[in-house]
């Protein structure tokens, strides 16, 4: 299965950003793409919503 990663539209470079897997269950640092943090989609949504509220 191929995972599609998405960077923020506010990202100014190709290597200094956080990427989210298309299926919303994984996060990685674009500088170190071999390390992936798996999280539940609900927790990831809650985290993103909390950041947006700031």
N, C-alpha and C positions, 0 to 999 in steps of 0.2 A: 504494500500500500504506500503510495506517495503522499507525503504530508505537505500541504501548501501552507507557507508561512506568510503572515501579513505584518508589515511595518506600519507604524503610525504615519499618517499623512503629514504630521508636523516634524518628522525626522529630517534633519538637515544633512546627514551623511549616510553612507551605506554601511558603515561599520560601528556606529555608536548608538545603537538603539536596542530596544527590547522588541522581540517578535512574538506574535501569538499564532498558534497553529489554527488553521482554518476551522477545525472542528471544536475550537474553544476548550481544549483540555490540556494544553501544553504551552509553556513559555520558555523562551531561550534568549540569550544575549547574542547579538549578531557578531560580537568579537570572539565568542567561544561557542559556536553552534553545535558542538558535539555534546554539550551538557544541556539536558532538557529537564525542566521542572514540570512534572505532571500534577495537575490540580483538577478538582471537579469543576465542571462548567459553572455551577451555581456559585462556588467560591470565587472563581475568576471574575464572573459578572459583578459580584458584590464588591470585589476589590476595585475594579474599573469604575463602577458607579461611585465609590467613595472618593476616588481620585478626581472624578469629574465634579463632584460636589465642592471641592476645595477652591 
